[in-house]
Amino acid sequence: MLTFAVSDALDTVLIGSGIREEDGLIYNDVTFFSERHPSLTEYAAELRIDRRAIPYWTALKEVGEWWARQPGYEPARVPEPARQPVYSSWYSYHQSVDSAALLKEVAIAKRMGFDSIIVDDGWQTLDSARGYAYTGDWQPERMPDMKGFVSACHELGVKVVLWYAVPFVGKNAKVAERFKDKSLRFEERLGAYVLDPRYPEVRRYLIEIYRTAIQDWGIDGFKLDFIERFAADEKTVLEAAGGRDFASVNEATDRMMTDILAELRKVKPDVMIEFRQPYIGPLIRKYGNMFRASDCPNSYLANRVKTTDLRLLSGSTAVHADMIMWHYGERVEIAAFQLLNVLFSVPQVSVRLAEIPKDHFAMVQFYTSYWRQNRPVLLDGAFEARSPAANYPVLIARGRDKQIVGLYGEAFVTLDGRAPAKIDLVNAKNSESVVLAAGQDLGSYRYTIRDCQGRVVGSGDTRLDKAVRDFKVPVSGLLSLERTP
């Protein structure tokens, strides 16, 4: 019906839509300069309005392409490792990371198809209070032989990504005295100062921290967290004075993040940079090549919605799931929901692989292998997200020769003349009925049904003519159809 977008993705722009009760119409609004801003003599922005009768996912895809064409918004190149499954330490170990334990997990993860590990918060401090009072020096206190750990991971064929809370310098950090007067504010709850990127010394310090990590330890990428905290408030003096070379915090942050990526690429051209919601927007594609759903532990529904939202607007940037976890006492079919709900993004897993039940292990191994084999369709195929108001109960990826359907609710799967020779349907819901409705005669197909551990539980021949077919597929199972002569 209507898609509207604003070209300015650097300054805060508020957009909204709402119903007016008096006439039942939807009214849309765009608000510029809702927050304090340095004085300007001129300002320009474009408003893009699309009233074409096209699928909404097509309209959004074209909005993303429009943003990417804006001057200075060119998206960062995505290296191949950013498009491969990831093992994350966060939910499995939280801050209690240990090199020996992680290496055992990495060895298992590599055999299962995971090509990198993200070592999250904890490696840089012995403090386990979940705050950031001791953050900012970025020395590997809990994992003192970081270079040895990285080398051991590389010997296994696994890349290493380290977590950094970019804006924070804790009150107990050695550099706190140096930077406390070059900060935007002190956040008591976090026990940390929020750095002010308008100071050249701040930008140089952070760039050098990250560059040294690559040079000294050999790491392959960074999870750069909390950059939304680089924001002015009512106390911020918006002037380029007192050692600040920018008046605008937004412009200084853009300069810093642009320089960080440029400098890191000089050392490692294929460096991986991960950002997570909620601080992902159109402009941030120029700094990073991995976009991750925000934290939603053990919530497969939230993970599906968040990754789908990102897929619709992120173009070629690698969209990652929040690292999945589950209770080890869950039935394997229910545990599988965590992985199947993020099938159309890059999976991140954060369970202790050496400790999960054997059937859970077999499930992760089967569907990780399936994901890798079908990645060209799942990530690069034409993407359709049906029924957004119902939290996307049907997701579809279409490749040249194959179509993959994720079924997450009690819905018909409609097949039309675009149906290719191979069709996979993933039954990621808590019932066994998978109903196909063909709009025309599509011909004869051979079908195979597998459970969530990859075991074949049924097969046969069927004809997909203009009718409805009901297949019995195990919960979290897979129905594969291949056209026969």
Order of alpha helices (4+ residues) and beta strands (2+ residues): beta-beta-beta-beta-alpha-beta-alpha-alpha-beta-alpha-beta-beta-alpha-beta-beta-alpha-beta-alpha-beta-beta-alpha-beta-alpha-beta-alpha-alpha-beta-beta-beta-beta-beta-beta-beta-beta-beta-beta
